[in-house]
């Protein structure tokens, strides 16, 4: 699915989250496409600060156009894990990751950036730095074999060159144990 179509489906979920006053950020491939080099994606990733009491309203608001399971969503909120919603017409999947309460996750949510898609459409997106860090972390978790994760991180580093907070990137890469990946990526992005 093209990034524009994926974004359209994702926007439908985002608008419901906004109506319910749920803090969120767009992460994953959509974030790296917005900050870096666009590419097609098979799903969208949203980090959501969703409370259990809002899950029934979320399910009710989405159920006509999306497959969403109330029990799975409730369990995910309680266990601070993830669940997904699937757009019935396109079968495009939006993964909702429940925001963690650790310091790095809180900072990531605080640093999210408003991204202007059009005159009347604004969304909250993970910062370019946090997008790079998450992509490199997924690269590490996949034993360093996911070329997609690596290319996404490099794309953001290249497009955002000169605009990134390198001190933040370096400090958080060390905390996440991915500092060697960051240094390699920065070197590749410069060449």
LINBELTA-V763057 format. One record per residue. N is the residue number from 0. PHI is phi in whole degrees, -180 to 180 (999 if undefined). PSI is psi in whole degrees, -180 to 180 (NA if undefined). NEAR is the number of other ideal C-beta (glycine too) atoms within 8 Angstrom. Layout:
n->[N	N]
phi->[PHI	PHI]
psi->[PSI	PSI]
near->[NEAR	NEAR]
//
This chain:
n->[0	1	2	3	4	5	6	7	8	9	10	11	12	13	14	15	16	17	18	19	20	21	22	23	24	25	26	27	28	29	30	31	32	33	34	35	36	37	38	39	40	41	42	43	44	45	46	47	48	49	50	51	52	53	54	55	56	57	58	59	60	61	62	63	64	65	66	67	68	69	70	71	72	73	74	75	76	77	78	79	80	81	82	83	84	85	86	87	88	89	90	91	92	93	94	95	96	97	98	99	100	101	102	103	104	105	106	107	108	109	110	111	112	113	114	115	116	117	118	119	120	121	122	123	124	125	126	127	128	129	130	131	132	133	134	135	136	137	138	139	140	141	142	143	144	145	146	147	148	149	150	151	152	153	154	155	156	157	158	159	160	161	162	163	164	165	166	167	168	169	170	171	172	173	174	175	176	177	178	179	180	181	182	183	184	185	186	187	188	189	190]
phi->[999	-66	-58	-65	-67	-60	-65	-61	-66	-62	-61	-64	-69	-59	-62	-67	-58	-65	-62	-85	59	-103	-66	-150	-147	-83	-125	61	-67	-66	-64	-68	-70	-73	-90	-130	-101	-62	-152	-72	-143	-95	-160	-122	-114	-122	-98	-127	-97	-101	-93	-57	-70	-97	-61	-58	-67	-63	-61	-60	-70	-101	-64	-72	-112	-133	-83	-149	-104	-58	-64	-63	-62	-63	-61	-64	-64	-66	-95	56	-116	-144	-148	-131	-123	-121	-70	-66	-72	-107	65	-77	-104	-114	-90	-110	-97	-71	-59	-79	-106	-73	-58	-65	-66	-65	-64	-58	-67	-65	-89	-56	-122	-75	-121	-84	-87	-156	-56	-114	-127	-127	-132	-98	-125	-55	-60	-59	-63	-68	-64	-61	-61	-66	-63	-68	-66	-64	-60	-64	-63	-92	59	68	-114	-82	-63	-62	-62	-64	-63	-61	-62	-62	-60	-66	-61	-71	-69	-94	-50	86	-109	-84	-86	-67	-65	-63	-57	-64	-63	-76	-63	-65	-61	-86	76	-122	-63	-65	-64	-63	-61	-63	-65	-62	-65	-64	-67	-76	-90]
psi->[136	152	-37	-42	-43	-41	-38	-45	-43	-38	-34	-40	-43	-44	-35	-44	-42	-42	-34	0	46	121	141	167	145	128	-159	-146	-32	-41	-44	-30	-36	-37	-21	-124	118	144	162	159	155	-13	172	146	125	135	126	139	73	128	151	-33	-15	-8	-47	-40	-37	-47	-46	-42	-28	-19	-22	-33	-10	149	125	132	118	-47	-44	-44	-44	-44	-41	-41	-45	-35	2	46	-131	161	169	161	142	123	120	-36	-41	-14	20	136	134	117	129	113	122	129	133	169	6	160	-40	-43	-39	-42	-42	-44	-41	-31	-1	155	143	131	120	112	-36	-177	-36	10	117	139	164	123	144	144	160	-41	-46	-32	-44	-47	-44	-40	-43	-34	-44	-37	-45	-46	-26	23	29	30	-8	101	-32	-47	-43	-48	-38	-46	-46	-40	-43	-44	-40	-48	-36	10	131	-11	-9	149	92	-31	-44	-48	-49	-46	-45	-31	-39	-44	-36	-7	26	24	-35	-40	-42	-47	-42	-44	-42	-41	-46	-38	-29	-25	NA]
near->[8	6	11	6	10	15	11	8	13	13	11	11	15	12	8	11	13	9	7	10	4	11	8	12	13	17	14	12	12	16	14	16	13	10	11	16	10	6	11	7	12	5	12	17	13	16	14	12	10	13	7	8	5	10	13	8	8	15	11	7	9	12	8	4	8	13	6	12	7	9	6	8	14	10	10	13	12	7	7	9	8	8	12	9	12	11	13	8	5	8	7	12	11	16	12	14	11	14	13	6	6	6	5	9	11	10	9	13	12	6	10	12	9	8	10	6	8	5	3	3	8	6	10	10	16	14	10	12	12	13	18	15	14	11	14	16	10	10	14	11	6	9	5	7	5	9	6	8	12	11	10	16	15	12	11	15	14	10	9	11	9	4	5	11	6	7	6	8	13	10	8	13	13	8	7	10	6	12	9	6	12	14	8	8	14	10	8	8	10	6	4]
//
